[in-house]
Amino acid sequence: PFLIVAAVSGALYALAPTLERLVYDDILFVPERGQPLPLAAQVSAAQTVFPHLAVSGLRPPNSPTESTRIYVADPTLDEELSRAVFVDPYTGRVLGDEPTWFGALPVSTWLDGLHRHLHLGEPGRLYSEIAASWLWVVALGGLYLWLGKAVRDRRRGRTGRVLTVDRSAKGRLRTLNWHGATGVWLLIGLLFLSATGITWSTYAGARIGDIRTALGWQRPQLNDHHSAAHLEGTDHTAIDPASIDYAAVLATAAHAGVHLPAEISLPAEAGHALTVTEIDKAYRWTTNAVAIDPATTAVVGEIDYWRDYSTMAKLADWGIRAHMGFLFGLLNQLLLLTVALGLLAVIVAGYRMWWQRRPTRGARWTLGRPPSRGALRRLSPPVIGALTLTAVAVGWFLPLFGLTLAAFVAVDLTIGAVKHRRSKSSATKGVSHV
């Protein structure tokens, strides 16, 4: 059930960029009308609508048909939210405003919250962590069972299918074919989503964060403080956002390797520089950033992606952006949608197989028979020890996996003990009767 919720909400989130363009078309896009106004004039236009809110940054348009976003700090919003004011770059007319979460508009923010925590806050994140922690186990377990069936089929002189479906099969065997073959085709995507999803989780994510910090794999941080040389003789009062030469700032950033689309963040206090950071676009691998003195437009700090990111930090960054559907644009979103819908199909086929396995005689509500008990006890002691140590190690790294596995084992042992006691009691009564 956790995987079903994750797949449905993930499929919806994969459509978020397209939905944003449709829902917010009237404020995201404008007709091209020649030469745009200076960015400082557009900032002033936003300030006239929200005169009492401080400008915190802006996103210049990346094409002639995009509007300009001016971010203002709105104390009525949650701490992580900013209000984006959308301005027509050719006329300076304010098109509207929306609360944004790290650049995401309300539709994307809502779908993201649904996928991450079902809008239940931190307690809701437990569902997604359980789903991500178990997905790779279920996927690899399914692969093991499916390959085992193929090996048995070949030993019996049949075609051992792995990637294709035996269309001549009927009933449960046909469902099994579709379930297994689809699962194999989805395997890489499922493992990828599990690995990248775990990095956002509460408990396993903290473990991963500690490991990345210890090994120096975390993302580098941009130093936006002025150097001592820049501080001397500089006015330490807050700079007026409408007085900044944004064209010069963007030119300096481009020279340092930071290109549009990008966001400009203004300093919240004196002694700090403004920053220009690349944002996601299709097939962009970098997220270069530069800190610039707003008074002199001199570079006071920078992050070069290829130079400053470790290999593992790059892989983690690419993985997260691909998980969110940003790395390859529409292709990325379609792949995520396909994997999510495929996972739903595999789960439905699994439940269907269980239903088709049920006895057709006897009680009306008889369900599919469970696997036989005692499989673990039939293994050799070294294998049991290795499995136990592996489960403990994985359970430490993925705490919610460990807790749910332990709970399952406890319930399973309890059911087994109750059945054994009933069986023993019945046998005793039978002997007494004789």
C-alpha positions as a printed NumPy array, in Angstrom:
array([[  0.   ,   0.   ,   0.   ],
       [  2.858,   2.442,   0.714],
       [  4.261,   1.789,  -2.761],
       [  0.835,   2.354,  -4.319],
       [  0.55 ,   5.767,  -2.666],
       [  4.126,   6.644,  -3.671],
       [  3.518,   5.537,  -7.276],
       [  0.245,   7.461,  -7.661],
       [  1.58 ,  10.654,  -6.081],
       [  4.866,  10.29 ,  -7.984],
       [  3.026,   9.944, -11.278],
       [  1.093,  13.13 , -10.534],
       [  4.285,  14.962,  -9.545],
       [  5.934,  13.921, -12.814],
       [  3.224,  15.946, -14.576],
       [  3.795,  19.031, -12.384],
       [  6.001,  21.043, -14.823],
       [  3.435,  20.612, -17.603],
       [  0.56 ,  21.444, -15.266],
       [  2.37 ,  24.592, -14.108],
       [  2.7  ,  25.849, -17.663],
       [ -1.009,  25.296, -18.242],
       [ -2.344,  26.65 , -14.941],
       [ -0.079,  29.716, -14.744],
       [  0.184,  30.523, -18.432],
       [ -1.18 ,  34.052, -17.872],
       [  1.649,  35.049, -15.519],
       [  4.527,  32.899, -16.822],
       [  4.449,  33.99 , -20.445],
       [  4.132,  37.289, -22.306],
       [  4.11 ,  38.311, -25.975],
       [  7.455,  39.564, -27.275],
       [  7.36 ,  43.353, -27.731],
       [ 10.851,  44.471, -28.644],
       [ 13.376,  45.744, -26.101],
       [ 12.685,  44.818, -22.439],
       [ 12.949,  47.335, -19.611],
       [ 16.021,  47.282, -17.354],
       [ 15.666,  44.765, -14.536],
       [ 15.971,  47.577, -11.977],
       [ 12.846,  49.197, -13.466],
       [ 10.997,  45.874, -13.248],
       [ 12.019,  45.553,  -9.592],
       [ 10.625,  49.034,  -8.971],
       [  7.341,  47.976, -10.604],
       [  7.048,  45.055,  -8.172],
       [  7.879,  47.338,  -5.243],
       [  5.001,  49.641,  -6.129],
       [  2.578,  46.719,  -5.61 ],
       [  4.262,  45.49 ,  -2.406],
       [  5.927,  48.638,  -1.034],
       [  6.32 ,  47.292,   2.496],
       [  7.927,  43.953,   1.578],
       [ 11.682,  43.596,   1.072],
       [ 12.894,  42.304,  -2.287],
       [ 14.837,  39.077,  -1.695],
       [ 15.743,  38.134,  -5.246],
       [ 14.632,  37.758,  -8.825],
       [ 14.642,  35.368, -11.749],
       [ 15.376,  37.143, -15.056],
       [ 13.533,  35.773, -18.114],
       [ 15.433,  33.154, -20.084],
       [ 13.52 ,  33.723, -23.329],
       [ 11.754,  36.661, -25.01 ],
       [  8.351,  35.236, -24.061],
       [  8.96 ,  34.693, -20.319],
       [  7.96 ,  37.063, -17.542],
       [ 10.33 ,  38.242, -14.822],
       [  9.952,  36.942, -11.273],
       [ 10.646,  39.328,  -8.419],
       [ 10.775,  37.601,  -5.035],
       [  9.652,  39.502,  -1.93 ],
       [  9.853,  38.347,   1.694],
       [  6.273,  38.044,   2.909],
       [  6.021,  37.485,   6.711],
       [  2.471,  36.161,   6.323],
       [  3.815,  33.079,   4.513],
       [  5.554,  30.059,   5.993],
       [  9.26 ,  30.421,   6.601],
       [ 10.298,  28.415,   3.508],
       [  7.958,  30.301,   1.169],
       [  8.53 ,  33.499,  -0.782],
       [  6.077,  35.575,  -2.748],
       [  6.911,  35.798,  -6.436],
       [  5.686,  38.88 ,  -8.288],
       [  5.45 ,  38.339, -12.051],
       [  6.277,  41.372, -14.175],
       [  5.917,  41.906, -17.921],
       [  9.53 ,  42.753, -18.915],
       [  8.379,  44.96 , -21.812],
       [  5.747,  47.101, -20.083],
       [  6.57 ,  46.761, -16.377],
       [  2.99 ,  45.698, -15.691],
       [  2.556,  43.343, -12.735],
       [  0.825,  40.227, -14.038],
       [  0.13 ,  38.655, -10.664],
       [  1.8  ,  37.054,  -7.691],
       [  1.992,  33.565,  -6.172],
       [  3.654,  31.988,  -3.128],
       [  6.59 ,  29.841,  -4.19 ],
       [  8.614,  27.117,  -2.492],
       [ 12.216,  27.148,  -3.769],
       [ 10.889,  28.41 ,  -7.089],
       [  8.001,  25.934,  -7.313],
       [  4.526,  27.386,  -7.814],
       [  1.52 ,  26.219,  -5.725],
       [  0.499,  23.299,  -7.978],
       [  3.994,  21.798,  -7.925],
       [  4.365,  22.571,  -4.211],
       [  1.091,  20.788,  -3.414],
       [  1.966,  17.72 ,  -5.499],
       [  5.454,  17.633,  -3.998],
       [  3.976,  17.704,  -0.501],
       [  1.534,  14.931,  -1.432],
       [  4.368,  12.727,  -2.666],
       [  6.736,  13.465,   0.237],
       [  4.464,  13.463,   3.275],
       [  0.781,  13.342,   2.214],
       [  0.411,  16.874,   3.651],
       [  0.721,  15.411,   7.137],
       [  4.04 ,  17.06 ,   7.991],
       [  6.905,  15.103,   9.513],
       [  4.753,  12.105,  10.572],
       [  3.636,  11.778,   6.958],
       [  7.223,  11.443,   5.784],
       [  7.373,   8.03 ,   7.456],
       [  5.181,   6.568,   4.7  ],
       [  7.551,   7.682,   1.943],
       [ 10.611,   6.497,   3.867],
       [  9.066,   3.069,   4.364],
       [  8.198,   2.901,   0.667],
       [ 11.698,   3.952,  -0.456],
       [ 13.357,   1.622,   2.078],
       [ 11.421,  -1.445,   0.931],
       [ 11.189,  -0.76 ,  -2.809],
       [ 14.671,  -2.05 ,  -3.634],
       [ 14.127,  -5.173,  -1.497],
       [ 10.832,  -5.965,  -3.22 ],
       [ 12.325,  -5.279,  -6.661],
       [ 15.407,  -7.458,  -6.151],
       [ 13.322, -10.16 ,  -4.474],
       [ 10.995, -10.199,  -7.461],
       [ 13.96 , -10.455,  -9.827],
       [ 15.308, -13.429,  -7.854],
       [ 11.962, -15.243,  -8.03 ],
       [ 11.482, -14.47 , -11.724],
       [ 14.986, -15.66 , -12.68 ],
       [ 14.454, -18.768, -10.559],
       [ 11.304, -19.57 , -12.533],
       [ 13.186, -19.098, -15.818],
       [ 15.914, -21.528, -14.671],
       [ 13.33 , -24.134, -13.63 ],
       [ 11.516, -23.763, -16.955],
       [ 14.721, -24.395, -18.894],
       [ 15.512, -27.48 , -16.833],
       [ 12.112, -28.817, -17.793],
       [ 12.744, -28.16 , -21.467],
       [ 10.56 , -25.047, -21.671],
       [ 11.453, -21.56 , -22.848],
       [ 12.802, -19.683, -19.839],
       [ 11.478, -16.196, -20.505],
       [ 12.892, -13.167, -18.641],
       [ 12.244, -10.079, -20.753],
       [  9.244, -11.266, -22.75 ],
       [  5.744, -12.545, -22.005],
       [  4.496, -16.008, -22.898],
       [  1.248, -15.024, -24.58 ],
       [  0.138, -18.637, -24.799],
       [ -0.061, -18.864, -20.99 ],
       [ -3.473, -18.767, -19.338],
       [ -4.869, -17.758, -15.971],
       [ -2.452, -17.106, -13.128],
       [  0.558, -18.096, -15.242],
       [ -0.279, -15.379, -17.755],
       [ -0.584, -12.788, -14.98 ],
       [  2.748, -14.007, -13.597],
       [  4.379, -13.518, -17.002],
       [  3.212,  -9.935, -17.257],
       [  4.159,  -9.239, -13.638],
       [  7.675, -10.673, -13.978],
       [  8.609,  -9.3  , -17.389],
       [  7.301,  -5.812, -16.576],
       [  9.196,  -5.847, -13.289],
       [ 12.474,  -6.671, -15.039],
       [ 12.032,  -3.819, -17.511],
       [ 11.303,  -1.434, -14.632],
       [ 14.076,  -2.725, -12.363],
       [ 16.72 ,  -0.047, -13.023],
       [ 14.152,   2.726, -12.62 ],
       [ 12.792,   1.243,  -9.393],
       [ 16.26 ,   0.865,  -7.862],
       [ 17.109,   4.421,  -8.912],
       [ 13.942,   5.862,  -7.364],
       [ 14.545,   3.903,  -4.164],
       [ 18.158,   5.059,  -3.813],
       [ 17.459,   8.709,  -4.567],
       [ 14.224,   8.805,  -2.571],
       [ 15.997,   7.554,   0.546],
       [ 18.293,  10.605,   0.505],
       [ 15.286,  12.84 ,   1.352],
       [ 14.021,  10.635,   4.169],
       [ 14.082,  11.635,   7.827],
       [ 16.079,   8.841,   9.451],
       [ 17.922,   7.091,   6.618],
       [ 18.535,  10.51 ,   5.055],
       [ 20.284,  11.604,   8.264],
       [ 22.499,   8.501,   8.076],
       [ 23.388,   9.317,   4.48 ],
       [ 24.074,  12.943,   5.408],
       [ 26.484,  11.889,   8.15 ],
       [ 28.328,   9.577,   5.767],
       [ 28.56 ,  12.239,   3.063],
       [ 29.902,  14.758,   5.585],
       [ 32.468,  12.322,   6.952],
       [ 33.713,  11.468,   3.45 ],
       [ 33.541,  15.028,   2.099],
       [ 30.791,  14.213,  -0.389],
       [ 28.434,  17.06 ,   0.533],
       [ 27.633,  19.985,  -1.77 ],
       [ 30.101,  22.884,  -1.47 ],
       [ 28.782,  26.083,   0.101],
       [ 29.182,  29.474,  -1.546],
       [ 30.991,  32.089,   0.533],
       [ 29.027,  35.316,   0.062],
       [ 30.99 ,  37.441,   2.55 ],
       [ 32.943,  40.434,   1.276],
       [ 36.677,  40.22 ,   1.667],
       [ 38.428,  42.706,   3.981],
       [ 39.591,  44.701,   0.962],
       [ 36.027,  45.085,  -0.237],
       [ 34.746,  46.032,   3.208],
       [ 37.093,  48.99 ,   3.615],
       [ 35.408,  52.228,   2.697],
       [ 32.156,  50.46 ,   1.759],
       [ 28.789,  51.705,   2.945],
       [ 27.418,  48.973,   5.208],
       [ 23.779,  50.006,   4.915],
       [ 21.389,  47.789,   3.001],
       [ 21.483,  48.432,  -0.725],
       [ 18.38 ,  49.529,  -2.612],
       [ 17.328,  46.621,  -4.914],
       [ 16.209,  49.086,  -7.583],
       [ 19.663,  50.705,  -7.722],
       [ 21.625,  47.553,  -8.653],
       [ 23.058,  47.301, -12.158],
       [ 21.619,  43.861, -12.903],
       [ 22.928,  43.832, -16.461],
       [ 26.479,  44.233, -15.15 ],
       [ 25.843,  41.592, -12.478],
       [ 24.62 ,  39.071, -15.067],
       [ 27.53 ,  39.879, -17.373],
       [ 29.988,  39.291, -14.511],
       [ 28.228,  36.045, -13.625],
       [ 28.338,  34.838, -17.24 ],
       [ 32.058,  35.581, -17.378],
       [ 32.447,  33.419, -14.25 ],
       [ 30.542,  30.559, -15.877],
       [ 27.067,  31.165, -14.437],
       [ 24.497,  31.391, -17.225],
       [ 20.745,  31.839, -17.554],
       [ 18.368,  30.494, -16.449],
       [ 19.544,  31.649, -13.049],
       [ 18.258,  33.291,  -9.892],
       [ 19.709,  36.358,  -8.219],
       [ 19.488,  36.376,  -4.419],
       [ 19.946,  39.732,  -2.687],
       [ 21.885,  39.974,   0.597],
       [ 19.706,  39.974,   3.694],
       [ 22.21 ,  42.037,   5.671],
       [ 25.216,  44.288,   5.172],
       [ 28.581,  42.67 ,   4.59 ],
       [ 27.175,  40.005,   2.274],
       [ 27.242,  39.842,  -1.499],
       [ 24.38 ,  39.028,  -3.803],
       [ 24.516,  35.576,  -5.381],
       [ 23.7  ,  34.339,  -8.865],
       [ 22.934,  30.615,  -9.089],
       [ 22.108,  28.495, -12.097],
       [ 18.703,  26.788, -11.901],
       [ 17.473,  23.644, -13.583],
       [ 16.909,  23.368, -17.277],
       [ 16.805,  20.33 , -19.523],
       [ 20.204,  18.648, -20.012],
       [ 22.023,  21.139, -17.797],
       [ 24.55 ,  19.261, -15.669],
       [ 25.925,  22.174, -13.655],
       [ 24.614,  24.396, -10.87 ],
       [ 27.404,  26.958, -10.882],
       [ 27.107,  29.899,  -8.496],
       [ 28.909,  33.172,  -7.945],
       [ 28.861,  35.831,  -5.204],
       [ 29.119,  39.414,  -6.447],
       [ 29.615,  42.692,  -4.582],
       [ 26.485,  44.667,  -5.568],
       [ 28.331,  48.   ,  -5.309],
       [ 31.35 ,  47.14 ,  -7.467],
       [ 30.072,  44.03 ,  -9.344],
       [ 33.324,  42.316,  -8.366],
       [ 33.363,  38.554,  -7.792],
       [ 33.938,  37.72 ,  -4.107],
       [ 33.222,  33.977,  -4.226],
       [ 32.274,  31.282,  -6.706],
       [ 31.472,  27.592,  -7.11 ],
       [ 32.587,  25.872, -10.282],
       [ 30.613,  22.646, -10.592],
       [ 33.264,  20.573, -12.332],
       [ 36.056,  21.841, -10.081],
       [ 34.432,  22.118,  -6.648],
       [ 31.975,  19.209,  -6.522],
       [ 33.341,  15.781,  -5.621],
       [ 32.375,  12.88 ,  -7.872],
       [ 29.883,  11.562,  -5.318],
       [ 28.413,  15.044,  -4.806],
       [ 27.877,  15.315,  -8.573],
       [ 26.214,  11.881,  -8.737],
       [ 23.962,  12.725,  -5.789],
       [ 22.999,  16.063,  -7.336],
       [ 22.22 ,  14.514, -10.736],
       [ 20.269,  11.708,  -9.085],
       [ 18.076,  14.066,  -7.09 ],
       [ 17.383,  16.293, -10.08 ],
       [ 16.538,  13.261, -12.243],
       [ 14.23 ,  11.954,  -9.484],
       [ 12.4  ,  15.289,  -9.577],
       [ 12.15 ,  15.246, -13.384],
       [ 14.428,  18.218, -14.037],
       [ 17.581,  16.735, -15.545],
       [ 16.28 ,  15.7  , -18.985],
       [ 13.21 ,  17.877, -19.303],
       [ 10.098,  16.319, -20.842],
       [ 11.884,  13.006, -21.498],
       [ 12.757,  12.784, -17.798],
       [  9.143,  13.462, -16.805],
       [  7.785,  10.856, -19.225],
       [ 10.243,   8.244, -17.93 ],
       [  9.17 ,   8.932, -14.331],
       [  5.518,   8.71 , -15.323],
       [  6.168,   5.401, -17.126],
       [  7.985,   3.879, -14.141],
       [  5.28 ,   5.039, -11.711],
       [  2.453,   3.624, -13.84 ],
       [  4.475,   0.452, -14.47 ],
       [  4.966,  -0.016, -10.725],
       [  1.209,   0.307, -10.22 ],
       [  0.629,  -2.32 , -12.919],
       [  3.11 ,  -4.716, -11.279],
       [  1.465,  -4.265,  -7.857],
       [ -2.022,  -4.842,  -9.276],
       [ -0.773,  -7.974, -11.076],
       [  0.743,  -9.189,  -7.807],
       [ -2.558,  -8.888,  -5.994],
       [ -4.308, -10.538,  -8.951],
       [ -1.926, -13.514,  -8.802],
       [ -2.645, -13.86 ,  -5.086],
       [ -6.384, -13.88 ,  -5.813],
       [ -6.001, -16.371,  -8.662],
       [ -4.055, -18.705,  -6.35 ],
       [ -6.984, -19.057,  -3.938],
       [ -8.707, -22.461,  -3.649],
       [-11.909, -22.714,  -5.717],
       [-13.515, -25.244,  -3.405],
       [-14.415, -25.04 ,   0.24 ],
       [-15.328, -21.913,   2.173],
       [-16.756, -19.065,   0.123],
       [-14.229, -16.478,   1.358],
       [-11.118, -18.69 ,   1.16 ],
       [ -8.086, -16.629,   0.14 ],
       [ -4.857, -17.504,  -1.643],
       [ -2.676, -19.871,   0.345],
       [  0.35 , -18.265,   2.023],
       [  3.926, -19.472,   1.466],
       [  4.892, -22.527,   3.513],
       [  6.323, -21.849,   6.966],
       [  9.807, -22.779,   8.129],
       [ 11.739, -21.738,   5.   ],
       [ 14.405, -19.938,   7.074],
       [ 14.949, -22.938,   9.381],
       [ 15.666, -25.165,   6.397],
       [ 18.744, -23.096,   5.493],
       [ 22.22 , -23.928,   6.79 ],
       [ 23.39 , -22.115,   9.961],
       [ 26.08 , -20.058,   8.117],
       [ 23.47 , -18.794,   5.636],
       [ 21.039, -17.955,   8.451],
       [ 23.825, -16.074,  10.258],
       [ 24.784, -14.146,   7.111],
       [ 21.151, -13.205,   6.446],
       [ 20.68 , -12.078,  10.043],
       [ 23.827,  -9.934,  10.022],
       [ 22.834,  -8.428,   6.668],
       [ 19.341,  -7.628,   7.94 ],
       [ 20.767,  -5.981,  11.072],
       [ 23.266,  -3.908,   9.04 ],
       [ 20.637,  -2.796,   6.528],
       [ 18.202,  -2.13 ,   9.376],
       [ 20.736,   0.168,  11.029],
       [ 21.32 ,   2.075,   7.79 ],
       [ 17.587,   2.16 ,   6.961],
       [ 15.929,   2.423,  10.391],
       [ 12.314,   2.206,   9.224],
       [ 13.151,  -0.836,   7.121],
       [ 14.668,  -2.453,  10.207],
       [ 11.693,  -1.587,  12.432],
       [  9.049,  -2.791,   9.99 ],
       [ 11.026,  -5.972,   9.272],
       [ 11.347,  -6.649,  13.004],
       [  7.612,  -6.037,  13.446],
       [  6.84 ,  -8.453,  10.618],
       [  9.091, -11.143,  12.125],
       [  7.487, -10.653,  15.55 ],
       [  3.97 , -10.987,  14.124],
       [  4.993, -13.984,  12.013],
       [  6.554, -15.76 ,  15.009],
       [  3.453, -15.052,  17.088],
       [  1.152, -16.49 ,  14.416],
       [  3.411, -19.529,  14.09 ],
       [  3.439, -20.101,  17.851],
       [ -0.358, -19.832,  18.074],
       [ -0.83 , -22.293,  15.197],
       [  1.686, -24.682,  16.708],
       [ -0.071, -24.551,  20.094],
       [ -3.48 , -25.164,  18.507],
       [ -2.109, -28.035,  16.457],
       [ -0.467, -29.571,  19.521],
       [ -3.668, -29.116,  21.542],
       [ -5.741, -30.772,  18.821],
       [ -3.318, -33.685,  18.637],
       [ -3.441, -34.127,  22.426],
       [ -7.258, -34.152,  22.41 ],
       [ -7.219, -36.717,  19.623],
       [ -4.928, -39.067,  21.593],
       [ -7.075, -38.65 ,  24.742],
       [-10.185, -39.503,  22.749],
       [ -8.584, -42.663,  21.393]])
